């Protein structure tokens, strides 16, 4: 009598991907409670049978061999031009054949719009004939073909009335949720690029759980990874963001894929930021900026001009900072409002800036400069809906808060950059020449910089006036007299 083999199970933490043979209440890796979920593991005996059958057939199991580092040829991987300068920058120069990329973002932020818009351009090729069109298969598990057609007409007017000579045949759409059916269509149409929107809606028959579970996401992503590596066809996965702000099935997907890029921004603002979280083929310090329009996403080549308003002259509480996100410099408008606390406990609120950093800067302003803000409400906002993590924003935050507190506007033509320490000193910042050049390009006349950054700096090549400071008091004296 044959005995049925019991399915092997394991438990995986939803937050960090930690694996365990039994259920644990608290994850030992990330410290979160009740995050372990049960998943089924493929039967190892079936794999052993397949291995023994291959060995009996005379196949050589050990195909790889040990190589010396000097024997390995180093060459740059060929890249696929995405016809999008911002996306190419974030990917490290383009899409690598055989790679698998995960694009994540909150619902409604524009993930499907970005991917559909880019795929439409790729399927049509370059206008001057430098590069031919690629055959793209767009798999949608969330929208119908009619919905995708309506969105494509909005993004690309050429698809409304296609002519017989157009290359629309290169853009193929498949509405399917079964992984096995997707691979059958892939074998039939032989695409050169595969897009899956989204990975949480795809399910395989090998796993009994529903689509979107950790087991399904893990198995489907692993199968797509094997397909990408064996066929050389790049795969782009679109993933959802959980309410905590992380990718659904997060660390499992991040470990499997080659590149993780995240689409960020506030739905109430027009700007979107594309960040690289993980990239095996490039740098993770790159940043792409888009503007959401009615006709789709527009690349923002010079974000400084869009992030600065022109009508803040004569208004207090506004300071301009020369910040750097990734490797791109741009000028950011910092807005502050200081008012008398209406209730007993003063409020501290920051939008687009670290709340704890704001509290520290307010303590420095009170202790080192002597301005009493204990009974004042302080509200800080980074204009444009951006979230900036650059430490060089410290000086503009203090200047904006003090400007609002004394109700005195900062003269136009002034911008600043500098990190503020706990003793009130202005510490040097990185990439000072790029910050100065960006301020000069946009017509600013004065820029406050840390004094230590001037050592070795060729000041003569800049027409903008450099105002070096060592302490916060010197910066405030230069701004307000």
N, C-alpha and C positions, 0 to 999 in steps of 0.2 A: 504494500500500500504506500503510495507516494505521499510524502508529507509536504504540505504547502510551506514555502519559506515565508517567514514573517518579514514584513517590510521594515527596513532599518530606518530609524529616524534620528535626527539630531536637532539641536536647538541653536538658533542664531539670534543675536541681538539686533533689533531693528535700528538702533541708533548708531552703533559703531561696527557691526559685522562680526563681533566676537562669537566664536563657535564653542559649543559645549555638548557633552554627551548626555547631560540631564538638564532638567529645567532648574534655573537659578532665579531667585527673586531679585537680587541686585547684581548688575553686571560688574564683574571685577575689573573690566577695562575702562569703562566710561562712568561707572557709578550710578547709572540710571536704574530705576526700579520698574519691574514688570514689563521689560522690553524683549524678553526672550520668546521667540515664536518657534513652533515645531515645523520642521520641513522633512520631507522624505528624501532618502539618499538612494541613488541607483544601486541595484544589487551587485555586489562585488563578485558574486559567483558567476554571473553572466559574463562579466568582464574576464574572469579567469578562464572560462570555457573558450571565449573568443581568442584569448591570448594563446592557449594551448593549441587551438585549431590552426592558428597562424603559424605557430612553431612547427607543427607537424607537416604543414604544407611547404616548409622549407624557407619561409620568409625570414629575413635577417631582422631581428628585433632591435638590435643596437645599431642604428644607422648613424648616429652622431659620433664624433670622435673629438678627442682633446686637441685643442689648437693653441699654439703660442700666440701671444698678443701681437708679436711682430709679423706673424704670418697672415693676419686678418687685414684685408684691404679696407681702408676707410674711404667712404664716398658719401656724398650728400644724396639723400633719397629724392627722387624726382617728385615734384609737387604738381598738383592739379590747381590751376588758377580758378578761384571761385568767382572771378569778375566782381569782386567786392573788396576794396582796399582795407576796410576796417576788419572784415572777417579774415582776410589773408594775414593781417598783422597779428591777430589774436591766435591764429592757428600756427604761427611761426613761419609764414611764407607761402601757405597754401595747404591743400589737403594731400596727405601722403597716401598713395595707393596701398590697399590692404589694411588700412587703419580703421579703427572704430571710434567714433566721436560721440560723446553724450552732450546734448544741449538741454540745459535745465532752466526753469524759470517759473514764476508764479502764474496761476491761471489768468489769461487775458493780457499778459504782458507783451505778447507779440512773437512767441516762439514759432508758431505755425506760419505766421506772416513772413518772418525772416527766412525760414527754410523754403517756403513755397516761392517767394520772390527770388531767392538765390537759384533755386533749381530751374525756374523758368528761364533765367538768363543763361545758365549753363547749357540747357538743352537747345538754346538757339545759337550758341557760339558767339564769337566776336564778330563785330560788324565788318571789320576790314580783312577778315579771312586769316588772321594770324593763327587762330586756333579753331579747330572744328568743333561742332556741337557734340556733347556727350549724351549717351542714352541713359536716361534717368527713370527709375521706377520709384514712385512715391506711394508708399503703403500707408493708408489711413485706417485706423481702427476706431476713430471717434466721429468722423464726418462722412457724409455721403458724397458720391461723385458730383451730384448737382451742387452741393455747397462748395466743393472745391472749385468747380467751374465758375461759380459766381465770384469767388474770391480771386481767382486767376484773372477774370475780366477786369476786376477793379485794380489789380496790381499791374497788369500788362494789357493795355488796350489792344495790342496786336492779336490777342487771342479771341476777340469778339467776332471778327470776320476774317478768319484765316483764308489765305489764298492757297491754291494747290501747290505752289512752290515753297511754301514755308516749311520750317523744320519742326513743326509741332508734333510730328510722329515720334520725335525723340523723347517727349515727355509723356510717360505712361503712368496711369493712376490705377491703383488697386485698393478696393475697400474690403478688407479681410482681417479677421481676428485670429485665425488658426495659423500657427507657425508652419505646420506641415504643408498647408495649402500655399502659403507664401513661397516656400522653397520650390514647390512644383511650378509656380508661375515664374520664379526667377530662372529655373532651368529652361523654361520655354522661351522667355523673351531675351535672356542674356544681357542684363543691364550693365552699364559701366559705373553706376553709382546707385546705391540703395538708401532710401530714407524711410524710417519707421516712425510713425506718429500715432500713438506714443507707445513706448515699451510696456507701460502698465496695462495696456488694453490687449496685448498679445498673449495667447495661451498655447501650450503644447499638450498633446494627448498623453505624454509620458508622466505628467504630474496631475494628480487628481484635484488639487486645490483650484480655487477660482482665479481668474485673471487679476493681476495686481498684487497677489500675495508674494511673499519673499521667495517661496519655492519657484513660482512661475517666472518671476522677474529674473531670478538667478539662472534657471535653465534656459530661458529664451535668450538672454544676453550671452550666455556661454555658447549656445548654438550659433548665434549670429557672429560671435567672435571667431569661431572655427571656420565659418563660411568666408569671412573677410580674409583670414590669414591663408587659407588654402586656395582661394580663387583670385586674390589680389584686388577684389572689388571693395572700395571703401564703403563703409556703412555709417550713417548718421542716425543716432537714436535721439528721440525727444522724450524728456522725462519731466514728471510733475514735481512740484515743491510741496512739502508737507507744511502743516500749520506752524511748525517750529522753524521753518525757513531752510530746511535741508532737503536734499533729493530723496524722493520716496524709494525705499530700499537702498539707502544711500551708500554706505561703505561697500556693500556687495557690488553695486554697479561701478563705483569709483575704482575698485581693485581690478575689475574685468577690463574696462575700456582703456584705450590709449590716451585719450584727451577728454577733459571735462571742462566745458565752457558754460558760464551761467549768464543768463539774461536778466538784468536788474533794472529797477526804475519804479517810479510811482505812477499808477494808472491815471492820476489826476494831472500829471505833467507830461510834456511832449518828449522828454529826453529819455533815452534808454542807453544803458551801459552794458557792454559785453566784456566779461572778465574771463581769464583763463585760470582755472583752479588747479588743473593737472595737465601736463603736456609732455609726453615722452619724446616729442620731436621738435621742441622749441622752448622758449622762455614763458614763464607764468607771470611775468611782470607787465605784459602788454595789455592794452586797453583799447576798446573800440566804442565809439559814441555814435548813436543814431538819433534821428528826430522822427517821431511818429506823425505822419501826415495822413490825409484822407486816402491818398493813392499808395500808401505803404510806408516803408521805412526809407529815410534819406540819410546818406552818410554825412557826418559832420566832420569835415576836414580841419576846421578851425573852431573848436568849441568855445574859445575865450570870447569871441564876438557875440555868441548867443547867450552866454551866461552872465554877461554884464548888461545892465539896463542903462539907458542914456538919461534918465530923468531923476537921478538921485542927488543932483546938485542942490545944496541947501538943506538936505535932510540929515538929521543926526542919527547916529547908531548904525552907520554904513561904513564898512572898511573893505578895501580890495586887497586880496592876498594872491601871491604868485605861488600856486600849489603844483605838485606833480603827482599824478596817479599813474602807476606803472612806470613808463619812461616818457610820458607825454606831459609837457608843461602847459598849464592853462590858468587863466586868472579867474578867481572865484569871488563873488560878492558875499560878504559876511554881514548879516543883519542882526542887530541886538536891540532889545527893548528892556529898559530898567524902569520900574515904577514902584511906588510905595506899596508894601504888602497890605492887601485889604483884610487879610485874616491874620491870626497869630503867627502861623508858620509860613515863612516866605517860600515861594515856589521857585524851582529850578527846572527849566525845560529846555531841551536841545533837540533840534531836528536836523539830521544830516551830520551831526557831530557827536563825539563821545560824551555822554552825560558826566561820567566820572572825571574826564579831562576838564570839562567846564568847571566843575566844583573845585578842582585843584587850582585852576587859573584864577578863580574868584578869590580863593584863599591867598594866593600870591599877591593879587592886586590889593587886598586889604592889609596884609601883613607887611609887605615890602614897600608899597607905594603910599599907603595910608588912607585909602578911600574906604569908608565904612559902607558895606553893602549887606550887613547882617539882616537888616529889616527891609530889604528891597526884593521885589520879584524880578528875576532875570530870565528872559526868554531869548533863545538864540536860534537862528535859522540860516541854513546855507541855501542861497537862492538857486532856483532851477530844479529843486528836488533831488539834488545829488547828495551822496554820502561820501565825505572826504575823510581819509584817515591820515593824511600827511601831517606830521608834527610841526611843519613850518606854518601851519594855520594859527598857532598859538598867539603870535603877535597881533594878527588882525582881529582875533577874538577879544583880546584885552582892549585894543583900540576901539572896537565897536561898542563894547560895554561901557567904557569910560565916556565915549562920545554921547551915548544915550543918557548916561547918568548926569552929565553936566549940560546936556541939551545943546551941544556945540558940534556943528558938522565938520567933518574932515574936508580940507580943501581938495578940489578936483585935481587930478594929475598925480596923486600920491598912491603908491601901493607898497606892500611890505611883505617880508617873509622872515621867519625866525622861530626857533624853538625856545620856549621859556622854561627855565629851571626853577626849582623850589626856592632858591635864594634870590630870585629876581634877575638872574643873568640871562642874556640872550645867547643861546648856544648856536654853533654853526649848523648849517643844513647842507644836504647833498645837492649836486647839480646846480650850483649857484649861477653858472654862466647861462644855462638854459632858461632859468627863471628871469634873469635880467633881460635876456634877449626877447623873451615873450612880452614882457612889460614894455620894452622899447618899441616893439613892433606894433603894439596897439596904441601908441602915442602918449604914454605916461612920461611925466617929466622928472619925477623923483621916486626912488625906491629905497626903502629902509632895509638894510641887510646886516647880518651879524659881522662885527668887526673882524672876527677870526677868519671869516671867509675871504677877506681881501688879500691875505698873504698868498703871493704867487698869481694873483689875478691881474690880467692885462686890462687896466681901467681905461686906457686910452682908446680902445676899440669900441667903447660904448659912448653914445652921445647922451644917454640918460644920466642924471646926477645920482651918484651913489651916496647914501647917508649911512655911514657905519655907526653902530651902537653896541655897547657892551652890556647895558642894563636896561630894564624896562623903563626906568625914569627918563633916560636919554631919548628913547623912542617917543614917549609921550610928550616930552619937551619939544621935540622937533615937529610934532604934529599940531600941538595946541599952544606952543609958546610958553 
